[in-house]
């Protein structure tokens, strides 16, 4: 007995995640993983799918299909129709030896973030059918670096430790700083003087984030251990990295014997001078001006993505300090650069916009001195490119301290694709390959073509063109006359742009033999045909070229003409076609057990593809 099953117009719908089974015209029970399956990127993983049946099937009686719902949409991963296996994902495998024992588990090699999603296992042994779902979660473990490796600081100075957490997935992450002193064997969590950014995308599905802690050194701080702790889904336990702070005393002044003798002789005068200095200090010099850092910004800033600007104000007295964040107009910034020196700035009150209400200021105290960490979160647009932002710090009646930074905003291309004309190349005819890169910023971009890794010198480029929204698009194409020797030759377009880490690579493989259709299993609408009621059987042909295809329907090996129809061939962006073929019929009681066949003929097939469906009617 040979049986098949197809997904298509009447496709099976996913019911729920977890342990489940569904019975279709029999008692086939299918079991999948109860909980999500976790895997690190680059590892191998197995998704469980076992089944039990009241029948004793042979391998040719079993049909299996694995589908995945990922962020890129639904895709077929693996299918087996009792005779032929189809692998749509490299490194996917179902053991046929274990299949006859009731195990249709899917083995995936070298999983990536793109493999993450909901997987559906469907098994058909006519007339029994069952399916189950498993959630695959993929993580990428970050690289964590604590800088500097051997921090040294002089008493009274300020120092920042930086914890860089790079290239992790998924986005949620928790960063905590700890401190351990000699007199306390336990580590204590630190929240003051800590500023942790938001995870920013790297362009390859991963994220990176930085966390800073600011230190003010006293003699007691020497040999204190600072720890950066990272909790992430990719770690079974929290990851920690630490460093030891070395605090040094200021170098004492050199004293010769003559100086020592002079000092002894003048001790009374020195004492009087010290007392006088102390009196003057407490009466007149209590005010300590702040130290203001440069504005800290992420290495890459993307349009319409949140970014945090940070300004550290430290070691001042008295406590009162006013922090203003200002965004200047492009005209004002340009006017200052062209006509003003640094000491002749345009008055700040003329700045376009005061963003101080959007800032978060965290006041801190260190002994008799105060500090403030000011964070401004914004969502920059293209209008912010080359725009100056300022942090203005006012301490009492002193002259304000101004720090500024100019944003460089980038936008990743929203569309990168190679298109071909014609969609199906033919020997002796011209083929045009066009690398389209659209909706990016800034304008500077480089596209290079390679033929099997060899640089292609001749190309034609159109653009970049700017649209009404300020974004750019470019088309870069090569033309060639196809020969028979070009079969399986790979043309690659590499796109270099500031918004990428490195470059983005697109590939096109020349196929002169056509692509045979993936003939999927037959389904019925309604799922359970009834005597005397019309039903529709459908057969789906997918991913084939050229578009010429022949589909025939038979019942008990006799041709059927009435009720047969097909949808138009649909062309996708890869130059491949798909269509549905339908058979409408009204079963009679004597049709019980009849075998309906769908026969597919195509130039890329070495023989006809055949799919069967046995009628199990409800009276």
C-alpha positions in Angstrom: 0.0 0.0 0.0 1.5 3.4 -1.1 0.1 6.5 0.7 0.7 10.3 0.4 -0.5 13.5 2.0 -0.3 17.1 0.7 -0.5 20.5 2.2 -2.1 23.3 0.1 -5.4 25.1 -0.1 -6.9 22.8 2.6 -3.7 22.8 4.6 -3.7 21.6 8.2 -3.8 24.5 10.7 -1.5 24.5 13.8 -3.6 23.9 16.9 -1.4 24.7 19.9 2.3 24.4 21.0 3.4 21.5 23.1 2.4 17.9 23.6 -0.5 17.0 21.4 -1.9 14.6 18.9 -4.7 14.6 16.3 -6.5 11.6 14.9 -7.7 11.6 11.3 -9.8 8.7 10.3 -7.8 6.3 12.5 -5.8 6.1 15.7 -2.4 7.5 14.7 -1.0 9.2 17.8 1.9 11.6 17.4 4.0 13.0 20.3 6.3 16.0 20.1 8.3 17.9 22.7 6.3 19.3 25.6 8.6 22.3 26.2 10.6 24.5 23.8 13.9 23.1 22.6 16.8 25.4 23.3 20.0 25.4 21.2 23.1 27.6 20.8 23.8 28.8 17.3 26.3 26.5 15.5 25.1 23.4 17.4 23.2 20.4 16.2 19.7 19.8 17.5 17.0 17.1 17.3 13.3 17.9 17.4 11.3 14.9 18.7 8.4 13.5 16.7 7.3 9.9 17.5 4.1 8.1 16.5 2.2 4.9 17.1 -0.3 3.3 14.7 -2.9 0.5 14.8 -1.4 -0.5 11.4 2.0 -2.2 10.7 3.3 0.0 7.9 6.2 -0.5 5.6 8.5 2.4 4.8 6.7 3.0 1.5 3.4 3.5 3.4 4.7 6.4 5.5 4.7 10.0 4.5 6.4 12.7 6.6 6.5 16.5 6.4 8.4 19.0 8.6 7.4 22.7 8.2 8.7 25.7 10.1 7.1 29.1 10.9 10.1 31.4 11.3 10.5 35.2 11.2 10.9 35.0 7.4 7.6 33.2 7.0 6.5 29.6 6.6 8.9 27.2 4.9 9.1 23.5 4.1 12.1 22.0 5.9 11.9 18.3 4.9 9.4 15.9 3.3 9.3 12.2 2.5 6.5 10.6 0.4 7.4 7.0 1.0 10.0 6.9 -1.8 11.7 10.2 -2.2 13.2 12.7 0.3 13.2 16.4 -0.3 15.6 18.6 1.8 14.8 22.3 1.6 17.1 23.1 4.4 20.7 22.0 4.2 21.6 19.7 7.1 18.1 18.5 7.8 17.6 14.8 8.2 15.0 12.2 9.3 16.3 8.7 9.8 14.5 6.2 7.6 15.7 3.3 9.7 14.1 4.9 12.8 11.0 6.0 10.8 9.7 2.4 10.4 10.1 2.1 14.2 7.8 5.1 14.7 10.4 7.9 15.1 10.1 10.8 12.6 12.4 13.1 14.7 14.1 15.9 12.7 17.9 16.4 13.1 19.2 19.9 12.2 22.9 20.6 11.8 24.6 23.9 12.6 21.4 25.8 13.6 21.3 29.6 13.1 19.2 32.4 14.4 17.1 32.1 11.2 16.1 28.5 12.2 14.3 29.8 15.3 10.5 29.2 15.1 7.6 26.8 15.4 8.2 23.4 13.8 5.3 21.2 12.7 5.8 17.4 12.2 3.0 15.7 10.1 2.8 11.9 9.6 0.4 10.2 7.3 -0.3 6.5 7.1 -3.6 6.3 5.2 -6.2 6.5 6.6 -4.4 7.7 9.8 -2.8 11.1 10.2 -1.3 13.0 13.1 0.8 16.1 13.7 2.5 17.9 16.6 4.5 21.1 17.1 7.8 22.0 18.8 9.2 25.5 19.5 12.9 25.8 18.6 14.6 28.7 20.4 18.2 29.6 19.3 20.6 31.7 21.3 24.0 33.3 20.5 26.4 33.6 23.4 27.9 37.1 23.8 31.6 37.9 24.0 32.2 39.9 27.2 35.2 42.2 27.7 36.0 44.3 30.7 38.3 47.3 30.1 40.8 48.3 31.1 42.3 44.9 32.0 44.6 46.3 34.8 43.0 49.7 35.9 45.3 52.0 37.8 44.1 55.3 39.4 45.6 58.0 41.5 44.0 59.0 44.7 41.4 61.8 44.1 41.1 61.0 40.4 38.1 59.6 38.4 38.1 56.5 36.3 35.6 54.6 34.2 35.4 50.8 33.8 33.7 49.6 30.6 31.9 46.2 30.2 31.4 45.5 26.5 28.9 42.7 25.7 29.0 42.0 21.9 27.0 39.9 19.5 24.3 38.1 21.5 20.8 36.9 20.7 18.0 37.2 21.8 17.9 40.9 22.8 16.9 40.7 26.5 20.0 40.9 28.7 20.7 41.9 32.3 24.0 43.5 33.4 24.9 44.0 37.1 28.1 45.4 38.7 29.5 44.0 41.9 32.2 45.2 44.3 34.3 43.1 46.7 36.5 44.8 49.4 39.0 43.1 51.7 37.1 43.7 54.8 33.9 42.2 53.3 34.3 38.7 51.8 30.9 39.0 50.1 30.3 40.8 46.8 27.9 43.7 46.9 25.8 44.9 44.0 26.5 48.4 42.8 23.8 50.6 41.3 25.3 54.1 41.8 27.6 55.5 39.1 26.4 52.8 36.7 25.1 53.6 33.3 24.0 50.7 31.0 22.9 51.4 27.4 20.2 49.7 25.5 21.1 46.7 23.2 21.7 47.9 19.7 21.4 45.7 16.5 24.5 44.7 14.6 22.8 44.0 11.3 23.4 40.2 11.5 20.4 39.4 13.9 22.7 39.9 17.0 22.9 42.8 19.5 25.6 44.6 21.5 25.5 46.7 24.6 27.9 48.6 26.9 27.7 49.2 30.6 29.9 51.7 32.5 30.8 52.3 36.1 32.5 55.5 37.2 35.0 55.4 40.1 36.4 58.1 42.4 39.6 56.8 44.1 40.5 57.0 47.7 43.3 55.1 49.5 40.8 52.6 50.7 39.7 51.6 47.2 43.0 49.9 46.4 42.8 46.2 45.6 39.0 46.4 45.3 37.6 43.8 42.9 35.0 45.0 40.4 32.8 42.4 38.7 30.6 42.7 35.6 27.9 40.1 35.7 25.9 39.2 32.6 22.7 37.1 32.6 21.5 36.0 29.2 19.4 33.2 27.8 22.5 31.6 26.2 24.1 31.1 29.7 23.0 28.4 32.1 24.3 30.4 34.9 25.4 34.1 35.1 28.6 34.9 33.4 31.1 37.0 35.4 34.3 38.8 34.5 36.3 40.9 37.0 39.3 43.2 37.4 41.2 44.6 40.4 41.6 48.3 40.9 45.0 49.6 41.9 45.1 52.9 43.6 48.4 54.8 43.9 49.3 57.8 46.1 50.4 61.1 44.5 54.2 61.2 44.2 55.7 63.1 47.2 57.9 66.2 46.5 61.6 65.5 46.6 63.4 66.8 49.7 67.1 67.5 49.9 69.0 67.9 53.3 69.0 71.7 52.7 65.3 71.7 52.2 64.8 69.7 55.4 66.9 72.1 57.4 65.1 75.1 55.9 61.8 73.4 56.7 62.7 73.0 60.3 63.8 76.6 60.6 60.6 77.9 59.0 58.2 75.5 60.8 56.5 78.3 62.7 55.9 80.3 59.6 54.6 77.2 57.8 52.2 76.4 60.6 50.8 79.9 60.5 50.5 79.7 56.7 48.7 76.4 56.9 46.2 77.7 59.5 45.7 80.7 57.4 45.1 78.5 54.3 42.7 76.3 56.1 40.7 79.4 57.3 40.6 80.8 53.8 39.7 77.5 52.2 36.7 76.9 54.5 35.5 80.5 54.2 36.2 81.3 50.6 37.1 78.2 48.6 34.5 75.6 49.5 33.1 75.7 45.9 34.6 73.0 43.6 33.8 73.3 39.9 32.6 70.1 38.1 34.5 67.9 35.7 32.3 67.3 32.6 33.1 64.3 30.3 32.6 64.3 26.6 29.2 63.1 25.5 29.2 59.3 25.2 27.4 58.0 22.1 27.1 54.5 20.5 29.5 53.6 17.8 26.7 53.3 15.3 23.4 55.3 15.3 20.5 54.1 13.2 17.5 56.1 12.1 14.3 55.4 14.0 16.1 53.3 16.7 16.4 54.6 20.3 19.8 55.8 21.3 21.1 57.1 24.6 23.5 60.1 25.0 25.4 60.2 28.3 27.2 63.0 30.0 29.1 62.5 33.3 29.4 65.5 35.7 31.7 64.7 38.6 33.6 65.9 41.6 31.8 69.2 42.3 30.6 71.2 45.3 28.0 72.5 46.3 25.4 70.0 45.2 23.2 72.3 43.0 24.0 71.9 39.3 21.8 72.5 36.3 22.0 70.3 33.2 20.5 71.2 29.9 20.3 69.2 26.7 20.0 71.2 23.5 19.5 70.3 19.9 20.7 72.8 17.4 19.3 73.5 14.0 21.5 72.7 11.0 21.7 76.4 10.1 22.9 77.3 13.6 25.6 74.6 13.6 26.8 75.6 10.2 26.9 79.3 11.1 29.0 78.6 14.2 31.5 76.5 12.3 31.9 79.0 9.4 31.8 82.3 11.3 32.5 81.8 15.0 35.5 80.8 17.0 35.0 78.4 19.9 34.8 81.4 22.3 32.3 83.3 20.1 29.4 80.8 20.1 25.9 81.9 19.3 23.9 82.3 22.5 22.5 78.9 23.7 19.0 80.3 24.2 18.7 80.6 20.4 19.1 76.8 20.1 16.2 75.2 18.2 15.0 72.9 21.0 15.5 72.3 24.7 15.4 68.6 25.4 16.1 68.8 29.1 12.7 67.4 30.0 13.5 64.1 28.2 16.8 63.6 30.2 17.2 61.5 33.3 19.7 62.9 35.8 21.1 60.6 38.5 22.7 62.6 41.4 25.4 60.8 43.4 27.6 61.7 46.4 31.3 60.7 47.1 32.4 62.1 50.4 32.1 65.9 50.3 31.9 65.9 46.5 28.9 65.3 44.3 28.3 63.8 40.8 25.5 63.5 38.3 25.1 61.1 35.4 22.8 62.6 32.8 21.2 60.3 30.1 19.2 61.6 27.1 17.2 59.0 25.2 16.2 60.0 21.7 15.0 58.4 18.5 17.0 60.1 15.7 15.7 60.5 12.2 17.5 61.4 9.0 17.0 65.1 9.9 19.3 64.5 12.9 22.2 63.5 10.6 25.1 65.9 11.1 23.1 67.7 13.8 24.8 68.9 16.9 23.6 68.0 20.4 24.9 69.8 23.5 25.1 69.1 27.2 25.2 72.5 29.1 26.3 72.3 32.7 25.7 75.3 35.0 27.3 75.3 38.4 26.3 78.3 40.5 27.3 81.5 38.9 30.3 80.1 37.2 30.7 80.1 33.4 28.7 77.2 32.0 30.6 74.2 30.7 29.5 73.0 27.3 30.1 69.6 25.7 28.8 68.8 22.2 28.6 65.9 19.8 27.5 65.6 16.2 25.3 62.6 15.3 26.0 60.5 12.2 22.8 58.7 11.4 22.6 55.5 9.3 19.8 53.5 7.8 20.2 49.9 6.7 18.8 48.9 3.3 15.3 47.6 3.6 15.6 45.6 0.4 18.6 43.7 -1.0 17.9 41.2 -3.8 19.3 39.9 -7.1 16.7 39.8 -9.9 17.2 38.1 -13.3 15.8 38.8 -16.8 14.7 36.5 -18.1 13.7 34.5 -15.0 14.8 31.3 -16.6 18.2 31.5 -18.4 18.7 29.8 -21.7 22.0 28.8 -23.5 22.9 31.2 -26.2 20.7 34.0 -24.9 21.5 37.1 -22.9 21.0 37.2 -19.1 20.8 40.4 -17.1 21.4 40.1 -13.3 20.5 43.2 -11.3 21.6 43.7 -7.7 19.0 46.0 -6.2 19.7 47.8 -2.9 17.0 50.2 -1.7 16.1 52.6 1.1 19.6 53.2 2.7 21.5 56.1 4.1 24.0 57.7 3.8 24.5 57.9 0.0 28.0 56.3 -0.2 27.8 52.7 -1.2 29.9 50.2 -3.2 28.6 47.1 -5.1 31.0 44.4 -6.4 30.2 41.4 -8.6 32.0 38.0 -8.5 31.8 35.0 -10.7 32.7 32.0 -8.7 34.8 34.3 -6.4 36.5 36.0 -9.4 35.9 39.7 -9.6 33.7 40.9 -12.5 35.0 44.1 -13.9 32.2 45.1 -16.4 29.0 46.3 -14.8 26.5 49.1 -15.1 25.2 51.1 -12.2 22.1 53.3 -11.9 22.1 55.7 -9.0 22.2 56.1 -6.1 18.9 58.0 -6.4 17.3 59.8 -3.5 13.6 59.5 -2.8 11.2 62.0 -1.1 12.0 60.6 2.3 15.8 61.3 1.9 16.7 57.6 1.5 18.8 56.3 -1.4 18.4 53.3 -3.8 20.8 51.9 -6.3 20.7 49.3 -9.1 23.8 47.6 -10.3 23.7 45.1 -13.1 25.8 42.8 -15.3 25.0 41.3 -18.7 26.2 38.1 -20.1 25.5 35.6 -22.8 24.8 32.2 -21.3 26.6 29.1 -22.5 26.1 25.5 -21.6 29.2 25.6 -19.4 27.6 28.3 -17.2 25.3 25.7 -15.5 25.7 25.9 -11.7 28.0 29.0 -12.0 27.4 31.3 -9.0 27.3 35.1 -9.4 27.7 37.0 -6.1 26.9 40.7 -5.4 28.7 42.2 -2.4 27.2 45.3 -0.9 29.5 47.6 1.2 27.7 50.3 3.2 28.4 52.1 6.5 25.3 50.5 8.1 26.8 47.0 7.7 29.5 45.4 9.8 31.7 44.3 6.8 29.4 43.7 3.8 26.2 41.9 2.8 26.4 39.1 0.2 23.7 38.0 -2.3 24.1 35.0 -4.6 22.5 33.8 -7.8 23.1 30.3 -9.3 22.6 29.7 -13.0 20.3 26.8 -13.6 20.0 25.7 -17.2 18.3 22.3 -16.6 15.2 23.8 -14.9 14.0 23.1 -11.5 11.7 20.0 -10.9 8.5 20.8 -9.0 8.1 19.8 -5.4 4.9 17.9 -5.7 3.3 18.0 -2.2 0.7 15.7 -0.8 -3.0 15.6 -1.7 -5.5 17.1 0.8 -9.3 17.3 0.8 -11.7 20.2 1.5 -13.6 19.3 3.7 -10.9 17.1 5.4 -13.4 14.2 5.7 -15.3 13.6 2.4 -19.0 12.5 2.8 -21.2 10.4 0.5 -23.3 12.6 -1.7 -21.6 15.9 -0.8 -19.2 17.8 -3.1 -15.5 17.9 -2.0 -12.4 19.3 -3.6 -9.0 17.5 -3.7 -6.0 19.7 -4.4 -2.4 19.1 -5.3 0.2 21.7 -4.9 3.3 22.0 -7.2 6.0 24.3 -5.8 9.4 25.8 -6.8 9.7 24.7 -10.4 10.9 26.3 -13.7 10.2 26.7 -16.5 6.5 27.3 -16.0 5.2 24.6 -18.4 3.8 21.8 -16.4 1.2 19.0 -17.1 -1.2 17.7 -14.3 -3.5 14.7 -14.8 -6.1 13.2 -12.4 -7.1 9.5 -12.3 -9.6 7.5 -10.3 -8.8 3.8 -10.0 -6.3 4.4 -12.9 -9.0 5.8 -15.2 -8.5 9.4 -16.4 -10.8 12.1 -15.0 -11.7 15.2 -17.1 -14.8 16.7 -15.4 -14.2 18.8 -12.3 -10.4 19.4 -13.1 -9.0 22.9 -12.9 -5.7 24.7 -12.1 -4.7 28.0 -10.6 -2.5 30.3 -12.7 1.3 29.8 -12.3 2.6 32.2 -9.7 6.2 33.5 -10.1 8.3 34.3 -7.0 11.3 36.6 -6.7 13.7 33.7 -7.3 12.3 33.0 -10.8 10.4 29.8 -9.7 6.8 29.0 -10.1 4.0 27.3 -8.1 0.4 26.3 -8.8 -2.5 24.3 -7.5 -4.5 21.7 -9.3 -8.0 21.0 -8.2 -10.4 18.0 -8.6 -14.1 18.6 -7.6 -16.2 15.4 -7.2 -19.3 14.2 -5.4 -18.5 10.8 -4.0 -21.0 8.0 -4.2 -21.3 5.1 -1.8 -19.5 2.7 -4.3 -16.5 5.1 -4.3 -15.5 4.0 -0.8 -11.9 3.0 -0.9 -11.2 4.4 -4.4 -7.7 5.7 -5.1 -7.4 9.1 -6.6 -4.1 9.9 -8.3 -2.4 13.2 -9.3 0.2 12.7 -12.1 2.7 15.5 -12.7 4.9 15.9 -15.8 7.7 18.5 -16.2 10.8 18.9 -18.3 13.1 18.8 -15.3 11.7 15.5 -14.0 13.3 12.3 -15.1 9.9 10.5 -14.7 6.4 11.4 -13.7 5.7 12.4 -10.1 2.6 10.6 -8.6 0.6 11.4 -5.5 -2.3 9.2 -4.3 -5.3 9.7 -2.0 -7.6 6.9 -0.8 -11.3 7.9 -0.3 -12.5 7.1 3.2 -16.1 8.3 3.1 -18.5 9.2 5.9 -22.0 7.9 5.3 
